[in-house]
Amino acid sequence: MAADLYTRYMAASDQWRAHRKGCPPCTDGRSRCADGTGLWERFCRLQDAYLTHLRTG
């Protein structure tokens, strides 16, 4: 499970960074477009889950 969670976490990070590069509202760091909000939230959820797994695993 940990490997799958890590893979999804890293993919979400890559997707967020790729989106942020080409999206002016998301680039400034103060706001996010609708797509960027979803990507950021997914990244945060997976990051939290992965870090929780490390602490409790």
Secondary structure by P-SEA (a helix, b strand, c coil): caaaaaaaaaaaaaaaaaaaaccccccccccccaaaaaaaaaaaaaaaaaaaaaaac
